[in-house]
Amino acid sequence: MNNALEPYLPEQAFAPCLELIRKEAVHLKIVNSRQTRHGDYRKLPDGTHLITINAMGNKYRFLITLIHEIAHLVAFKHFGRNIKPHGKEWKYTFQQMMLPFLRPAIFPMELLPLLARHFKNPKASSSTDTPLALALKKYDAEELHGHFVFEIPEGSTFRLYNGKVFRKGPKKVKRYQCLELATGRMYLFQPHAEVELLNQFG
C-alpha cells in the first residue's frame, strides 16, 4: 500500500492518510480513470470497506477525493446507515476530517482560500464548485486539449467524451442549457465541463 499510494498524494499528507486508512480498515483500490466519478465507497457483504479512486496526476484532487470517501465510511459508522449520502452528517464529518490538511505545507497558497470557502458547506463533488474546480485543474498532470463550456460561444456545437453531440444554449442561473442533437433533449452543463468543440458559432 505504501509504495502504491505515495505518488498520488502531497508529501506532507501521505503519513496522516495512511494512518486514516489503517485506522478505518479501508481496502483502497486505485483504478484507471472513470469519466463519471473520481471515487466511490462501498461496504461489501463481508463487512469490509472498499474505496475506489481514479488514478490521477493531480495530488490535491486525489487527497480531497480520498478524504471525501473515507468521510462516507466514518459518517455511516457514527450516525448510522440511514443518513443521506451527502447530508448534514457527511458534510460535518468531511469538514472535520479535512481541517488538518488545509495548510500551506500541503496545499498551494492560491487554493487555500477557495478550499476554506468550499468546506464551509462541502458539496457532493468539488467539481460543482466552479472557482475551486478551475483552480484545481491548473494542477492536472494531463494537458487539456478541449474547451470549457463557458469559453465557447452560444450556438456552438460540442462533443462529450461519450460521443454525444450538443449545441450550447443560454446560461440558466449557474449552468448552461444545451441541446442534445440526436434526441432533442435539454441538459444543464457546469461552466467548467470539458468538451470538444466541433463548430464554433459567431
N, C-alpha and C positions, 0 to 999 in steps of 0.2 A: 504493500500500500504506500509506504513512504516514497519509494522511487517513482511510482506511477503518479502520485498526486502532486508532488513538489513542483514540477514545471508549470502547473496550471494556476498557482497562487502567488500573490505578492510574498516576498521573502519573510516579512515580519508576521504574516498571517498564517504561515504554514503550521507552526507548532500549536497555536491555540485551536486551529481547525482539526488537526489530528487528534487533539485531546477530546474535542467535542464528538468526533466520530467514534472514538473508543468508549467514551462515557455513555453515549446513547446506543451503542452496539449497532451501528449503521453498517450495512453492506453497501458500499459505494461502487457503482459501475460508471465508467466514463466511456461514452459511445460516440459513434460518428454523428456529425451534426444533423439535427432534425429541424426542418423549417418552421414547424408549428409550435415548438416549445423549446425552452432552454434546459429544463429539468423536470423531474417529477418524483413524487414519493408514494410508495405503496407498502402497506403491511401485508405480508404474504400469509397464506393459510397456515404455515408452520409457526407464525408469530414473529418471524424475523422482519427487520425493517430494511427495505430496498430503496435506495435513492439512485436515480439515473440522471446523469448530467452530460450535456454535449461537450465533446472535446472542442475547446475554443482557444484562440490565441489571446483573447482579452482577459487578463488575470483578474481585473476588477469586476467584470461581469460574472466571471466564474465564481468568485468569492461571494458576491451578492446572491447568486443562484443557489450556491451550496447552503448558505445560512437560511435562505428562504425555505428550502426543502426540509432542512433539519427542524426549522420552526414549526412546520406542519406536524412532525413527529412529536415534538415537545408539547405543543398545544393540545393535541389529541390525548397525550398522556396525562396532562394536568387538568384538562377541562372536560374530557370525555369525547367519544367519537361521534356524538350527535351535533357538535358545533358546526357552523358553516366553514367550509374550507378556507375562505379568506375573510371571515368575520372578525368581530372585535377581539376575540380571544387570540386568534392567529396574529392580528395586527400588533397587539400588545407584546406577544411573545417575540415576534420578529424584531420589533423596536428594541427590546431589552437585549436580545442576542447580538444585534448589530452594533450597539453602542460602543463596546470595547474596540471595535475595528475602525471607528470613524475618527482617525487621527492621521497626522501628516506622515508618520512612519510607514503607513500602509497605502493610503490613497493620495494622489496628487492634490495639491492645494486647490486647483481650479474645480475639482469635483466635490470637495468637502461642503461648500455652501449648498450645492444642489442636492447632495445626499442628506444634509441636515433638514432641508425643507421636505424632501421626499418622505423621510422617516417620521415626520410629524403625523402622517396618516398614510402609511405604505399601501400601495395598490397591489392588485393580484399579479401585476407584471410591471417591472420598471420600464418596459417598452412603451407603456401608455403614458408615461411622464415625458413629454416631448423634450423639454430642455435637458433633462438628465440623459435621455436616450441619445440625443445628438452629441452631447459631451462624451458619453461613453464610447461612441462609435470612433472617436479620434484615436482610441487605443486598440482598435481591432487590428489584428495582425494581417488580415486579408485586406487587400486594396479594394475599395468599392468601384465597381465597373458600371453600375447602373445610376439611377437618379432617385431622389426623394420625391414623393408625390407633390409636396408643397413647391418644389422647384419648377415643375413642368406647367406650361400654360393650360388654362381651362380649354377643353375641347380636344386636347391631345389624346392619342391612344397609347396604351402601355400594356406590357405583358408581365404576369407574375411568374414566379419560379415553377408553378404547376402548369404553365402554358395557357392559362385563361387570359383573355384579352378584354380590356376595359377602356371606356372613354371617360376622361376626367370631367366632373361637373363642378358645381359651386360648393363653397365651403358652408357647412351646416354646423354652426356653433364652433366646435373644435376640430371636426373631421370633414373630409371631403366626400361628397356624394358622387359615386362613379357607376356608370352603366356597364354591365357585362354584355358584350356584343352578341354572344352566342345565345343568350337566354332572355335578354331584355330586363333582367332583374337589377335592382339598385343595391349597392353595397356602400358602407361607410368605411373610409380608409383613414388611418392615422397620418398626420402630415409627414412623418419621417419614415413611412413604409418605403422599402427599397423596391424599385421596379425597373423594367427595361423599357425605355422609350422607343416606340415604334414610328409614330408620325406626329411631329410637332405642329400644333395648330397655332396660328397667329404669328 
